[in-house]
């Protein structure tokens, strides 16, 4: 197994310009809603999705007697592949 080394083994993800920014934002918001619903149904603490040049990561955070979802959205991120 080859574990990639940052930055030389990583490639920038670049979105095709076929999707407008407004359409992309709509898709991101739909995906966030779907991910949170999945996490609530399956009682999971982490979930991530990647499409085009977008990476969405959601973590369930537990603090004191409360919990909440922390959402991170990255556009034009770099990624590597492990096989």
C-alpha positions as CSV (number, residue, x, y, z in Angstrom):
1,X,0.0,0.0,0.0
2,X,1.4,3.4,-1.0
3,X,0.3,6.3,1.3
4,X,0.6,9.5,-0.6
5,X,2.9,12.3,0.7
6,X,1.6,15.9,0.7
7,X,2.0,17.9,-1.5
8,X,3.8,15.9,-4.2
9,X,1.4,13.0,-4.4
10,X,-1.7,15.1,-4.3
11,X,-3.7,16.6,-7.1
12,X,-5.8,19.8,-7.0
13,X,-9.4,19.1,-7.9
14,X,-10.7,21.6,-10.3
15,X,-14.4,21.9,-11.0
16,X,-15.7,21.8,-14.6
17,X,-17.3,25.1,-15.4
18,X,-20.5,23.3,-16.5
19,X,-22.1,23.9,-13.2
20,X,-22.8,27.5,-12.1
21,X,-21.9,28.7,-8.7
22,X,-25.6,29.1,-7.7
23,X,-26.3,25.5,-8.8
24,X,-23.2,24.3,-7.0
25,X,-24.3,26.1,-3.8
26,X,-27.7,24.5,-4.1
27,X,-26.2,21.1,-4.5
28,X,-23.9,21.6,-1.5
29,X,-26.9,22.6,0.7
30,X,-28.9,19.6,-0.5
31,X,-26.0,17.3,0.3
32,X,-25.6,18.8,3.8
33,X,-29.2,18.1,4.6
34,X,-29.0,14.6,3.2
35,X,-25.8,13.9,5.2
36,X,-27.2,15.1,8.5
37,X,-30.4,13.0,8.0
38,X,-28.2,10.0,7.3
39,X,-26.1,10.7,10.4
40,X,-29.2,11.0,12.6
41,X,-30.8,7.9,11.2
42,X,-27.6,5.8,11.6
43,X,-26.3,7.5,14.8
44,X,-22.9,8.2,13.2
45,X,-20.4,10.8,14.3
46,X,-18.6,11.6,11.0
47,X,-19.6,11.7,7.3
48,X,-17.9,13.1,4.2
49,X,-18.8,13.5,0.6
50,X,-16.8,14.7,-2.3
51,X,-18.0,15.8,-5.8
52,X,-16.5,18.0,-8.5
53,X,-14.1,20.2,-6.5
54,X,-16.1,20.2,-3.3
55,X,-15.4,18.3,-0.1
56,X,-18.0,18.3,2.7
57,X,-17.1,16.9,6.1
58,X,-19.6,16.8,8.9
59,X,-18.7,15.9,12.5
60,X,-21.0,15.4,15.4
61,X,-19.5,17.3,18.4
62,X,-20.3,16.4,22.0
63,X,-19.7,19.1,24.6
64,X,-21.0,18.9,28.1
65,X,-24.5,17.6,27.9
66,X,-25.1,18.9,24.4
67,X,-24.2,17.9,20.8
68,X,-24.2,19.7,17.5
69,X,-23.0,19.2,13.9
70,X,-19.9,21.0,12.7
71,X,-19.9,21.3,8.9
72,X,-16.8,22.0,6.8
73,X,-17.0,22.8,3.1
74,X,-13.8,22.9,1.0
75,X,-13.7,24.0,-2.6
76,X,-10.7,23.4,-4.8
77,X,-9.1,21.0,-2.3
78,X,-6.2,18.6,-3.0
79,X,-6.6,14.9,-2.8
80,X,-4.5,11.8,-2.9
81,X,-5.4,8.1,-3.5
82,X,-4.4,5.1,-1.5
83,X,-4.7,1.7,-3.2
